[in-house]
Amino acid sequence: MVKLDRLINVLGGFGARLGTAPRDRSVELRSVAVHDPADPATGEEDVLLAVGVDADAAAGLLARTRAAVVVFRCPELDGAVLAAARERGVTVVLVDPAVSWGQVAGVVYGLVLEGRETEAGRGPTDLFALADALADSVGGPVTIEDHRSCVLAYSSRQHSADRARLATILGRRVPPEIRRMLAERGVFRHLRTSDAPIFVAPLEKDAEHGRVVVAVRAGKELLGSIWVESESPLAPPREAALVAGARTAALHLLRTRASADLERQVESDLVIGLLEGHADPAAVLSRLGLRSRRYRVVAVQVRAGPEAAPLLVFERATTGFGWSRPGRSALFANTVYTILPHEDAEPACAWARALVRDIDSDAAVLVGVGGAAEPAQLVDSRREADESLAVHATRGDRAPAVVYDDAWHEILLRRLRGAAAAGRAPDRGPVVELRRHDHEHGTSYVATLRAWLECQGDLAAAAARLGVHPNTVRYRMRKMAELTPLRLDDPDVRLAMIIALAV
């Protein structure tokens, strides 16, 4: 099922705008037609592309169409025409004439037809229908998976499914222990190099059925695989049907990828506009389908990993049927930014952990979570996410993420160090003089002053921290006061010294 809201949001990225607002943006769209003046029945589909219909002929088309949405390629329509469409409940979408009908048709057909669902609401009709047809042809339950072993579709015939198959379907991906067993048997190596089906013996001792698996490939690229539960290798006719099904599945996956890539680009552009402050936050969030009072921006980087790791993270962040994903993402340079509708940090951290859980264990995954922000503050949350990510890079621990709420003090000190490194720190003053004296005479005045300030003037505590007698601290403090004015009775001076020592 594709909802009207989704179609409008995606077309908006191509310069389209609403001529008449829909009464209900949740209307389901299942069919598309191109206007044919010789066939009046073409107006009965859910979405009608008004090819060849100019502004003068629009009124007649809108008066007789039964479509929920009519797409025109023109900048304006007469107000009376739009009023009539509004009265009939027809949504009018106006596309910039600079966009070709070929591009518009590709987007609309891709979204509506590739997004159509079965009556059971399980996902794209054609892929599930293919799984059902293959199950009948090969005589066993079928699952269709992508190249990451995530389930894309499965046949309704699953009455003999074993525990591993049921776990795969329920979890929508092959469980890690099953993947490990398949890898040890060389199954994935076979899929990468061969188009021939392979029989996999039962994975469990008490299991009655094994599996026959075949690669789904486009050229040399592995797109996914088809799995059939079977007691033995398939007979030649059934094996031939499976191979033919793999070729058909490849076409479906390529069309789905094209549609997904288009949506990813539109989504990425909108998210970048939000995070850079170049767009109206409320309007763009609405187009992205995000509705919340407060949000958090999450920044993810993969360092010392595979070259394609950022692309893999972005693909995972944007994978999801329809608007089922919690956030909206963009890939900017080597960082994946995601806007999540969460005020609390923990759901954002849990989302980030799930996102990177299968990344190469040798890779360094850095995650920064910005502070909670209202729509107009998303630029600030993005900056905080970047700075939290930078803090994560400097830490030696294996914490999954750094959250701004917990690391704001470290971020403040990093900002101050950056200002100092840029020459914006004073070149003279008590701390500078003490550092120079330590360097020239081998004293420990700076360390002593830091301990005294951190212990809030407690001589015994400062002495314990330094490993000396309290009288030694008292003596050093007196000598420092003779060297440079400390003015330790002034709270502003003490704060300035703490900052100077920190940077």
C-alpha positions as CSV (number, residue, x, y, z in Angstrom):
1,M,0.0,0.0,0.0
2,V,1.2,3.5,-0.9
3,K,-0.5,6.4,0.8
4,L,-1.2,9.7,-0.9
5,D,1.0,11.5,1.7
6,R,4.0,9.6,0.5
7,L,3.5,10.3,-3.2
8,I,3.1,14.0,-2.5
9,N,6.2,14.1,-0.3
10,V,8.4,12.5,-3.0
11,L,7.0,14.5,-5.9
12,G,7.7,17.6,-3.9
13,G,11.4,17.0,-4.2
14,F,11.0,17.4,-8.0
15,G,9.4,20.8,-7.8
16,A,5.8,19.6,-7.7
17,R,3.3,21.4,-5.6
18,L,-0.3,20.9,-4.5
19,G,-3.0,22.7,-6.6
20,T,-5.7,21.4,-4.3
21,A,-5.1,19.9,-0.9
22,P,-6.4,16.3,-0.3
23,R,-9.2,15.7,2.2
24,D,-7.3,12.7,3.5
25,R,-3.6,12.3,3.0
26,S,-3.9,8.6,4.1
27,V,-5.8,7.6,0.9
28,E,-4.3,4.4,-0.5
29,L,-3.1,4.4,-4.0
30,R,-2.9,1.1,-5.9
31,S,-3.0,1.9,-9.7
32,V,-1.7,4.4,-12.2
33,A,-2.9,5.4,-15.7
34,V,-1.8,7.8,-18.4
35,H,-4.5,10.0,-19.9
36,D,-5.7,8.7,-23.3
37,P,-8.2,10.9,-25.1
38,A,-9.4,7.9,-27.1
39,D,-10.2,5.9,-24.0
40,P,-12.4,7.7,-21.4
41,A,-12.0,4.8,-19.0
42,T,-8.4,5.8,-18.2
43,G,-9.7,8.2,-15.6
44,E,-10.7,5.4,-13.3
45,E,-7.3,4.6,-11.8
46,D,-6.1,6.0,-8.5
47,V,-3.5,8.2,-10.0
48,L,-4.0,9.8,-13.4
49,L,-1.1,11.4,-15.3
50,A,-2.6,14.1,-17.5
51,V,-0.2,13.7,-20.4
52,G,-1.2,16.0,-23.3
53,V,-3.7,17.9,-21.2
54,D,-3.1,21.7,-21.1
55,A,-4.6,24.2,-18.7
56,D,-7.5,24.9,-21.0
57,A,-8.6,21.2,-21.2
58,A,-8.0,20.5,-17.5
59,A,-11.5,21.4,-16.4
60,G,-13.1,18.8,-18.6
61,L,-10.8,16.1,-17.4
62,L,-11.3,16.9,-13.8
63,A,-15.1,17.0,-14.3
64,R,-15.2,13.3,-15.4
65,T,-12.3,11.6,-13.8
66,R,-12.7,9.2,-10.9
67,A,-9.0,9.3,-10.0
68,A,-8.0,10.3,-6.5
69,V,-5.0,12.2,-7.8
70,V,-4.5,14.0,-11.1
71,V,-0.9,15.1,-12.0
72,F,-0.6,18.0,-14.5
73,R,2.6,19.3,-16.0
74,C,2.0,23.0,-15.9
75,P,2.8,25.8,-13.5
76,E,-0.8,27.0,-12.9
77,L,-4.4,26.2,-13.3
78,D,-7.4,28.5,-13.2
79,G,-8.8,29.1,-9.7
80,A,-12.3,28.0,-10.9
81,V,-10.9,24.7,-12.2
82,L,-9.1,24.1,-8.9
83,A,-12.3,25.0,-6.9
84,A,-14.2,22.4,-9.0
85,A,-11.6,19.8,-8.3
86,R,-11.7,20.6,-4.6
87,E,-15.5,20.2,-4.6
88,R,-15.2,16.7,-6.2
89,G,-12.4,15.7,-3.7
90,V,-9.8,15.3,-6.4
91,T,-6.2,16.1,-5.4
92,V,-4.4,18.1,-8.1
93,V,-0.6,18.0,-8.3
94,L,1.2,20.6,-10.5
95,V,4.6,19.6,-11.8
96,D,7.2,22.1,-13.1
97,P,7.2,21.9,-16.9
98,A,11.0,21.6,-16.6
99,V,10.5,18.0,-15.4
100,S,9.8,15.6,-18.2
101,W,6.7,13.4,-18.3
102,G,9.2,10.4,-18.5
103,Q,10.7,11.4,-15.2
104,V,7.3,12.0,-13.6
105,A,5.9,8.7,-14.8
106,G,9.0,6.8,-13.6
107,V,8.6,8.3,-10.1
108,V,4.9,7.7,-9.9
109,Y,4.9,4.2,-11.4
110,G,7.9,3.2,-9.2
111,L,6.2,4.5,-6.0
112,V,2.7,3.3,-6.6
113,L,3.3,-0.1,-8.2
114,E,6.4,-1.1,-6.3
115,G,4.7,-0.1,-3.1
116,R,1.5,-2.0,-3.6
117,E,0.7,-4.6,-1.0
118,T,-1.2,-7.9,-0.8
119,E,-4.5,-8.2,1.0
120,A,-2.5,-9.5,4.0
121,G,-0.6,-6.3,4.0
122,R,2.8,-8.0,3.8
123,G,4.6,-5.8,1.2
124,P,5.1,-5.4,-2.5
125,T,2.5,-7.5,-4.3
126,D,4.6,-8.8,-7.2
127,L,7.4,-10.1,-5.0
128,F,5.1,-12.0,-2.6
129,A,3.1,-13.2,-5.6
130,L,6.3,-14.5,-7.1
131,A,7.1,-16.3,-3.9
132,D,3.6,-17.9,-3.9
133,A,4.0,-18.9,-7.6
134,L,7.4,-20.4,-7.0
135,A,6.2,-22.4,-4.0
136,D,3.6,-24.0,-6.3
137,S,6.2,-24.7,-9.0
138,V,8.9,-26.1,-6.8
139,G,6.8,-27.8,-4.2
140,G,8.0,-26.2,-1.0
141,P,7.9,-23.0,1.1
142,V,9.8,-20.1,-0.4
143,T,11.6,-17.1,1.0
144,I,13.2,-14.3,-1.0
145,E,16.1,-12.4,0.7
146,D,18.3,-9.5,-0.1
147,H,22.1,-9.7,-0.1
148,R,22.2,-9.0,3.7
149,S,19.9,-12.0,4.4
150,C,17.0,-9.8,5.2
151,V,13.6,-11.3,4.2
152,L,11.9,-9.4,1.4
153,A,9.0,-11.8,0.7
154,Y,7.8,-15.3,1.6
155,S,5.2,-17.6,0.3
156,S,1.9,-18.1,2.1
157,R,2.7,-21.8,2.0
158,Q,4.8,-22.4,5.2
159,H,3.0,-25.3,6.8
160,S,6.1,-27.5,6.9
161,A,8.5,-24.7,7.9
162,D,11.2,-25.7,10.5
163,R,12.4,-23.6,13.4
164,A,15.1,-21.8,11.5
165,R,12.7,-20.8,8.7
166,L,10.1,-19.5,11.2
167,A,12.7,-17.6,13.1
168,T,13.9,-16.0,9.8
169,I,10.4,-15.0,8.8
170,L,9.4,-13.7,12.2
171,G,12.6,-11.7,12.6
172,R,12.6,-10.6,9.0
173,R,16.3,-11.7,8.7
174,V,18.3,-14.8,9.0
175,P,19.4,-15.3,12.7
176,P,23.2,-14.9,13.3
177,E,23.7,-18.5,14.4
178,I,22.0,-19.8,11.2
179,R,24.1,-17.4,9.1
180,R,27.2,-18.7,10.8
181,M,26.3,-22.3,10.0
182,L,25.5,-21.5,6.4
183,A,28.8,-19.6,6.1
184,E,30.8,-22.6,7.5
185,R,29.2,-24.8,4.8
186,G,30.3,-22.4,2.1
187,V,26.8,-21.4,1.0
188,F,27.4,-17.7,0.8
189,R,30.7,-18.3,-1.1
190,H,28.7,-20.3,-3.6
191,L,26.1,-17.6,-4.0
192,R,28.8,-15.0,-4.7
193,T,30.3,-17.0,-7.5
194,S,27.7,-19.3,-9.1
195,D,24.2,-19.0,-10.5
196,A,23.5,-22.7,-10.1
197,P,21.1,-23.9,-7.3
198,I,22.8,-25.6,-4.4
199,F,21.2,-28.1,-1.9
200,V,21.9,-27.4,1.8
201,A,21.5,-30.4,4.1
202,P,19.3,-29.9,7.3
203,L,20.9,-27.5,9.7
204,E,19.6,-29.3,12.8
205,K,19.8,-32.9,13.8
206,D,16.1,-33.4,14.2
207,A,15.1,-31.4,11.1
208,E,13.5,-33.3,8.2
209,H,14.1,-30.8,5.5
210,G,17.1,-29.1,4.0
211,R,17.1,-26.1,1.6
212,V,17.8,-25.4,-2.0
213,V,19.1,-21.9,-2.6
214,V,19.8,-20.0,-5.8
215,A,21.4,-16.5,-6.3
216,V,19.4,-13.6,-7.5
217,R,21.9,-11.6,-9.7
218,A,22.0,-8.7,-12.0
219,G,25.0,-9.1,-14.2
220,K,27.8,-9.9,-11.7
221,E,26.1,-8.2,-8.8
222,L,24.5,-10.3,-6.1
223,L,21.1,-8.8,-5.3
224,G,19.8,-11.5,-3.1
225,S,18.8,-15.2,-3.0
226,I,15.7,-17.5,-3.1
227,W,15.4,-20.3,-0.6
228,V,13.2,-23.4,-0.9
229,E,12.6,-25.9,1.8
230,S,13.1,-29.4,0.4
231,E,14.1,-32.9,1.6
232,S,16.5,-33.4,-1.3
233,P,17.9,-31.6,-4.4
234,L,15.1,-30.5,-6.8
235,A,14.2,-32.5,-9.8
236,P,15.3,-30.8,-13.1
237,P,11.9,-29.3,-14.0
238,R,11.6,-27.7,-10.5
239,E,15.2,-26.6,-10.6
240,A,14.6,-24.9,-13.9
241,A,11.5,-23.1,-12.5
242,L,13.6,-21.9,-9.5
243,V,16.3,-20.5,-11.9
244,A,13.7,-18.8,-13.9
245,G,12.1,-17.4,-10.8
246,A,15.5,-16.0,-9.8
247,R,15.7,-14.0,-13.1
248,T,12.2,-12.6,-12.5
249,A,13.1,-11.7,-8.9
250,A,16.2,-9.8,-10.2
251,L,13.9,-7.6,-12.3
252,H,11.7,-6.8,-9.3
253,L,14.7,-6.1,-7.0
254,L,16.2,-3.7,-9.6
255,R,12.9,-1.8,-9.9
256,T,12.6,-1.7,-6.1
257,R,16.2,-0.4,-5.8
258,A,15.6,2.3,-8.4
259,S,12.5,3.5,-6.5
260,A,14.4,3.3,-3.2
261,D,17.4,5.2,-4.5
262,L,15.1,8.0,-5.8
263,E,13.4,8.3,-2.5
264,R,16.8,8.3,-0.7
265,Q,18.0,11.1,-2.8
266,V,14.9,13.2,-2.2
267,E,15.0,12.4,1.5
268,S,18.7,13.2,1.8
269,D,18.3,16.6,0.2
270,L,15.4,17.5,2.5
271,V,17.3,16.4,5.6
272,I,20.5,18.3,4.6
273,G,18.4,21.4,4.0
274,L,17.0,21.1,7.5
275,L,20.3,20.5,9.2
276,E,22.0,23.4,7.4
277,G,19.1,25.8,8.2
278,H,18.2,26.4,4.6
279,A,14.6,25.2,4.8
280,D,11.4,25.9,6.7
281,P,11.6,23.3,9.5
282,A,7.8,22.7,10.0
283,A,7.1,22.4,6.3
284,V,10.0,20.0,5.6
285,L,9.3,17.8,8.6
286,S,5.8,17.5,7.4
287,R,7.0,16.4,4.0
288,L,9.3,13.9,5.6
289,G,6.4,12.5,7.6
290,L,7.9,13.4,11.0
291,R,5.5,14.6,13.6
292,S,6.9,15.3,17.1
293,R,7.5,18.2,19.4
294,R,11.1,17.5,19.9
295,Y,13.8,15.6,17.9
296,R,17.4,14.4,18.2
297,V,20.0,14.4,15.4
298,V,22.3,11.3,15.4
299,A,25.6,11.4,13.5
300,V,27.3,8.1,12.6
301,Q,30.8,7.6,11.1
302,V,32.7,4.4,10.3
303,R,36.5,4.8,10.4
304,A,39.1,2.2,9.6
305,G,36.5,0.0,8.0
306,P,35.5,-1.0,4.5
307,E,35.5,1.9,2.0
308,A,31.8,1.4,1.3
309,A,30.9,1.4,5.1
310,P,29.3,4.9,5.1
311,L,27.1,3.8,2.1
312,L,26.2,0.6,3.9
313,V,25.2,2.5,7.0
314,F,23.1,5.0,4.9
315,E,21.4,2.1,3.1
316,R,20.5,0.5,6.4
317,A,19.3,3.8,7.9
318,T,17.0,4.4,4.9
319,T,15.7,0.8,4.5
320,G,12.1,0.3,5.3
321,F,8.8,-0.1,3.6
322,G,6.8,3.1,3.3
323,W,7.2,5.4,6.3
324,S,7.8,2.6,8.8
325,R,11.2,3.9,9.7
326,P,11.5,6.0,12.8
327,G,13.8,8.6,11.3
328,R,14.9,10.3,8.1
329,S,18.5,10.3,7.0
330,A,21.1,12.0,4.8
331,L,24.6,11.0,3.8
332,F,26.9,14.1,3.9
333,A,30.6,13.4,3.1
334,N,31.4,10.4,5.2
335,T,28.8,11.0,7.9
336,V,25.2,9.7,8.1
337,Y,22.9,12.1,9.8
338,T,19.5,10.9,11.0
339,I,16.7,13.0,12.5
340,L,14.8,10.9,15.1
341,P,11.5,11.9,16.7
342,H,12.8,11.2,20.3
343,E,13.1,13.5,23.2
344,D,14.9,11.0,25.3
345,A,18.4,9.9,24.4
346,E,18.1,6.2,25.0
347,P,15.8,5.3,22.1
348,A,18.2,7.2,19.8
349,C,21.2,5.2,21.2
350,A,19.3,1.9,20.8
351,W,18.5,2.8,17.2
352,A,22.2,3.6,16.5
353,R,23.3,0.3,18.1
354,A,20.9,-1.6,15.9
355,L,22.1,0.3,12.9
356,V,25.7,-0.6,13.2
357,R,25.5,-4.0,14.8
358,D,26.6,-5.9,11.7
359,I,29.4,-3.6,10.7
360,D,32.9,-5.2,10.4
361,S,34.2,-5.8,14.0
362,D,37.5,-4.2,13.1
363,A,35.9,-1.0,12.0
364,A,35.7,2.0,14.4
365,V,32.1,3.1,14.6
366,L,31.6,6.6,16.1
367,V,28.1,7.8,17.1
368,G,27.2,11.2,18.4
369,V,23.7,12.1,19.6
370,G,22.7,15.7,19.7
371,G,20.5,17.3,22.4
372,A,16.7,17.3,22.2
373,A,15.6,20.1,19.9
374,E,12.4,21.7,18.7
375,P,12.1,22.0,14.9
376,A,13.8,25.4,14.7
377,Q,16.7,24.0,16.8
378,L,17.7,21.1,14.5
379,V,20.8,23.0,13.3
380,D,22.0,23.2,16.9
381,S,21.3,19.5,17.5
382,R,23.3,18.6,14.4
383,R,26.2,20.7,15.7
384,E,26.0,19.0,19.0
385,A,25.9,15.6,17.3
386,D,29.0,16.4,15.4
387,E,30.8,17.6,18.5
388,S,29.6,14.5,20.4
389,L,31.0,12.3,17.6
390,A,34.3,14.1,17.9
391,V,34.4,13.4,21.6
392,H,33.6,9.7,20.9
393,A,36.7,9.7,18.6
394,T,39.0,10.8,21.5
395,R,37.7,8.3,24.0
396,G,39.5,5.0,24.5
397,D,36.4,3.2,25.8
398,R,34.0,1.0,23.7
399,A,30.9,3.0,24.6
400,P,28.4,2.7,21.7
401,A,27.6,6.4,21.5
402,V,28.3,9.8,23.1
403,V,25.2,11.8,24.0
404,Y,25.5,15.6,24.2
405,D,23.5,15.6,27.5
406,D,26.2,13.5,29.2
407,A,29.3,15.1,27.4
408,W,28.4,18.8,27.3
409,H,31.3,19.7,29.6
410,E,33.8,17.9,27.4
411,I,32.3,19.6,24.4
412,L,32.6,23.0,26.1
413,L,36.3,22.4,26.8
414,R,36.9,21.3,23.2
415,R,35.4,24.5,22.0
416,L,37.6,26.5,24.4
417,R,40.6,24.6,23.3
418,G,39.7,25.3,19.7
419,A,39.5,29.0,20.6
420,A,42.8,28.9,22.4
421,A,44.5,27.1,19.4
422,A,43.2,29.8,17.1
423,G,45.1,32.4,19.1
424,R,42.1,33.7,21.0
425,A,43.5,32.9,24.5
426,P,45.4,35.6,26.4
427,D,49.1,35.6,25.9
428,R,49.8,36.9,29.3
429,G,48.3,36.3,32.8
430,P,48.9,34.3,35.9
431,V,48.6,30.8,34.3
432,V,50.9,31.8,31.4
433,E,53.5,33.2,33.9
434,L,53.4,30.0,36.0
435,R,53.8,27.8,33.0
436,R,56.8,29.8,31.9
437,H,58.3,29.6,35.4
438,D,57.8,25.8,35.6
439,H,59.5,25.4,32.2
440,E,62.5,27.6,33.1
441,H,63.0,26.5,36.7
442,G,61.5,23.0,36.9
443,T,58.9,23.9,39.5
444,S,55.4,22.4,39.8
445,Y,53.4,25.6,40.3
446,V,50.8,24.9,37.5
447,A,50.0,21.4,38.9
448,T,49.7,22.8,42.4
449,L,47.4,25.6,41.3
450,R,45.2,23.1,39.4
451,A,45.0,20.8,42.4
452,W,44.1,23.7,44.8
453,L,41.4,24.9,42.5
454,E,39.9,21.5,41.9
455,C,39.9,20.8,45.6
456,Q,38.2,24.2,46.2
457,G,41.0,25.5,48.4
458,D,41.3,22.5,50.6
459,L,45.0,22.3,51.4
460,A,44.9,18.7,52.7
461,A,42.9,17.4,49.8
462,A,45.2,19.2,47.3
463,A,48.3,17.8,49.1
464,A,46.9,14.3,48.9
465,R,46.2,14.6,45.2
466,L,49.8,15.8,44.6
467,G,51.4,13.3,47.1
468,V,53.0,16.0,49.2
469,H,52.7,17.5,52.7
470,P,50.0,20.3,53.1
471,N,52.8,22.7,54.2
472,T,54.4,22.1,50.8
473,V,51.2,23.2,49.1
474,R,51.0,26.3,51.4
475,Y,54.6,27.2,50.6
476,R,54.1,26.9,46.8
477,M,50.9,29.0,46.9
478,R,52.8,31.7,48.8
479,K,55.7,31.7,46.2
480,M,53.2,31.8,43.3
481,A,51.6,34.8,44.8
482,E,55.0,36.5,45.0
483,L,55.6,35.7,41.3
484,T,52.2,36.9,39.9
485,P,49.0,38.3,41.3
486,L,46.6,35.3,41.8
487,R,43.6,37.1,43.4
488,L,42.2,33.8,44.5
489,D,39.5,35.6,46.6
490,D,37.7,36.6,43.3
491,P,35.4,33.9,42.0
492,D,35.6,35.2,38.4
493,V,39.4,35.0,38.5
494,R,39.2,31.4,39.9
495,L,36.8,30.4,37.1
496,A,39.1,32.0,34.5
497,M,42.1,30.1,35.9
498,I,40.2,26.8,35.7
499,I,39.4,27.5,32.1
500,A,42.9,28.5,31.3
501,L,44.3,25.4,32.9
502,A,41.8,23.2,31.0
503,V,42.6,24.5,27.6
